[in-house]
Amino acid sequence: MLSAVMSQITLAHEPLDLPLASVWRISRGARTHAYNVLVRLNWTDAHGTTWEGLGEAAPYAYYGELRGTVEAALDAFAPLLGDDPFAINSIMDRLEARVRHNTGAKAAIDMALHDLVGKLLGQPTWRLWGLDPAGGPETSYSIGIDTPSTMAAKAREFADAGWPLLKLKVGTPDDAACVRAVRDAAPHARLVIDANGAWSATEAVARLRQLAPFGIEFVEQPCASENVAGLRFVREQTGLTVIADESCASEEDIPALADAVDGINIKVMKCGGLRRARRMVEVARAHHLKVMCGCLIESSLSLSAAAQLLPLLDFADLDGNLLLKHDPFRGVTVDRGRLGIPTGPGLGVVAVNEQPRP
Amino acid sequence: MLSAVMSQITLAHEPLDLPLASVWRISRGARTHAYNVLVRLNWTDAHGTTWEGLGEAAPYAYYGELRGTVEAALDAFAPLLGDDPFAINSIMDRLEARVRHNTGAKAAIDMALHDLVGKLLGQPTWRLWGLDPAGGPETSYSIGIDTPSTMAAKAREFADAGWPLLKLKVGTPDDAACVRAVRDAAPHARLVIDANGAWSATEAVARLRQLAPFGIEFVEQPCASENVAGLRFVREQTGLTVIADESCASEEDIPALADAVDGINIKVMKCGGLRRARRMVEVARAHHLKVMCGCLIESSLSLSAAAQLLPLLDFADLDGNLLLKHDPFRGVTVDRGRLGIPTGPGLGVVAVNEQPRP
């Protein structure tokens, strides 16, 4: 049995610059880099052994975060961590009480605590949650907004390589041409589309009537986040499966969405960590909603945190690390869409000094 | 790190006869014994060490269980346990898929698995859940239906001993006399009442208007379980805090109750174990409901399972072991309502060979 708690948990953070392999474009804009933040939590046990838990924040302006706000929030959180890494629930309650939002900073600490506890117990996080690592859905591969021919080329490349599920970012006047080109290039792939809230409800219905004939498994966030009635309208009018992403930041958003959509997209960076991600799963299930887990542009560190949820999911979109020029961590694996849940203690992540991909 | 999984989990069960110190009466009837079932799960690790997890089922006819049905369900569940005690979620999914209801039998296995995993890791279950054992509400002491003078004597005894919160079972024509007598006997105690669904909605409003002047903190289940509209009506008409118990067996019942009541009463035996009890907490919180945890007539074994939830609760009614003539287990403690969460590994329970109370 581990001895009584002895030392304070200490926090250090450093920039984690992640250049992308190519420009990434969605309906809200384009990016060439992710300016993430790496968090290290350290704690010394009664035997004098120091343990480290790692976390990552992916600041995202849409959720109100920049690298600087993440760093400032982490500095404010550092004195609140206490001396017991097992007490994740009360630690995270203290951070929530300190400041609202700042979910990426909170997520980084939450996942570092899970990593630390898993290492202390010598068990993967998913195992401490009682989950069976077998099964779980395949991840989609996401294709950003681009010309029809570029999107089609990307779709062909991944479909031919054996990826079963492609997620297309939409939300421009060229959507029909893009989706048609992708369908022609990948006739057997399962396709989903994500408008990131680009459309009004009536626009969405018109666009989706154009796109549905190309075979769409579901549509993510057709209307703006606050337009729950719009989501309901789209679902009723098109009969398509509708997944809420931007509309559903935390478990408290779920009851109001339950009769408007078919499922929710959870992101660890959006809800503030694994603790709340698991809450979202439970609340969604109680409302008979499908559960998806997505990501931002992240390294394998925070994607390995999200991957702990895999056995609980219907859909996964955990491919943010595939956009990177090089990934400074190794953890969750992916083989033509099939995710390999990490098997090491905690989040199962190790730092690597990979060469950039050629 | 624990080695790879080696052996099947085996299950044994035996009768756990629990005579009561005195007759226990609620609006549905009276009992002198609880005929519970003790479950032992055994699992041998790669080093040849055999570990045991303990669970308890409290069969309750209202929830569709008798000792014989619990035993039959346990026998059906035994071959489904697999070889990995950590995989609680998929094990419990298999039991749920095998047969509906039978929540006491499922609860016994669920808690034995939690006990086993906690022992394997040398940690209390609440610690593996990330909870802080400090705080948590006091438990009420429950007084069964009896004559006004007997109920008053019991109330005086416990209030004078320092118990802050008394829960009165009601649902007979004598309710007003009983509650008046209790209030006179214990003028400073906080009182809550539980009708166990005895009243129609209009009856409930009339009765509660009689009882409210005696100072009632909340009322539990004034109307029948299926009468959600009745619960809403009682809440609107009386302004009292209404807690759903029989109306709320699992997390899936919560969305429909969310605008009808102020909170829910979770019971491990009602929902089928700690896994689902925790789900109920999360779903209730997402709906801004108060969370209470109650019990049936149970030994300290299954009450210690429920006590793991303590830091998550607003109200506790974990006193079922206090009704027993003797308690074959020792775990959760209680001192004038203040619960002591067990600190040992797993559920923190040990068997005792106590003499019956004189």
Contacts between the chains, C-beta under 8 A, distances in Angstrom:
chain1	res1	chain2	res2	distance
A	1	B	122	3.6
A	1	B	123	7.2
A	1	B	345	6.6
A	2	B	122	6.5
A	2	B	123	7.1
A	84	B	132	7.7
A	86	B	123	7.5
A	86	B	127	4.8
A	86	B	128	7.7
A	86	B	130	6.4
A	87	B	130	6.4
A	87	B	131	7.1
A	87	B	132	4.6
A	88	B	130	3.3
A	89	B	129	7.2
A	89	B	130	4.3
A	89	B	131	5.1
A	89	B	132	6.6
A	89	B	311	7.2
A	90	B	130	8.0
A	90	B	131	7.3
A	90	B	132	3.8
A	90	B	311	7.6
A	113	B	130	7.8
A	117	B	130	7.6
A	121	B	121	5.3
A	121	B	123	7.1
A	122	B	1	3.6
A	122	B	2	6.5
A	123	B	1	7.2
A	123	B	2	7.1
A	123	B	86	7.5
A	123	B	121	7.1
A	127	B	86	4.8
A	128	B	86	7.7
A	128	B	128	6.1
A	129	B	89	7.2
A	130	B	86	6.3
A	130	B	87	6.4
A	130	B	88	3.3
A	130	B	89	4.4
A	130	B	113	7.8
A	130	B	117	7.6
A	130	B	275	7.1
A	131	B	87	7.1
A	131	B	89	5.1
A	131	B	90	7.2
A	132	B	84	7.6
A	132	B	87	4.6
A	132	B	89	6.7
A	132	B	90	3.8
A	251	B	282	6.7
A	251	B	285	7.4
A	251	B	286	4.2
A	252	B	286	5.4
A	252	B	288	7.8
A	254	B	286	6.0
A	255	B	255	6.2
A	255	B	258	6.5
A	255	B	286	6.4
A	255	B	287	5.8
A	258	B	255	6.5
A	275	B	130	7.0
A	278	B	282	7.7
A	279	B	282	4.5
A	279	B	285	7.6
A	279	B	286	7.0
A	282	B	251	6.7
A	282	B	278	7.7
A	282	B	279	4.5
A	282	B	282	4.3
A	282	B	283	6.0
A	283	B	282	6.0
A	283	B	283	5.1
A	283	B	286	4.3
A	285	B	251	7.4
A	285	B	279	7.5
A	286	B	251	4.2
A	286	B	252	5.4
A	286	B	254	6.0
A	286	B	255	6.4
A	286	B	279	7.0
A	286	B	283	4.3
A	287	B	255	5.8
A	288	B	252	7.7
A	311	B	89	7.2
A	311	B	90	7.6
A	345	B	1	6.6
